[in-house]
Amino acid sequence: MESLIGSLAALWSITSFIPQIFKIIRTRDASAVSLHMYALTVTAFSLWTWYGLTIASWPVIVSNTAALVISGITLVLKWHFARKDPQGRAPPKCRGAGWR
C-alpha cells in the first residue's frame, strides 16, 4: 500500500507541471511564471536526483529525474518567451531595476 501511495504521489507531482507547459505553449506567454521559483524547483529536483543516485534508490531517481525534465522544460519556456510578448514582439526596454 505504501508503494502505491508513493507512486501516485510521484505521478501527481510530475504531471502537475504539464498544464503550465501547455498553457505557455498555447498562449506563447510565460509572464505569469516565476523565473526564480522554477529555478529553485529545478535545483531542488537536481539535488533530489543526486541524492537518489547516492543512496541507489531507483524510485527517487526516476521520479525526480522526470520532474526535473518537466520543470526544466517550463524554465526553458520561461526564458524563451521572456523576451517576447504574446504577439512575438520584443518588450520595451525597462528603465527601472526590477524582477520580471
Buried (B, 14 or more C-beta within 10 A) or exposed (E): EEEEEEEEEBEEBBEEBEEBBEBBEEEBBBEEBEBEEBBEBBEBBBEBBEEBBEEEEEEBBBBBBBBBEBBBBBBBBBEEBBEBEEEEEEEEEEEEEEEE
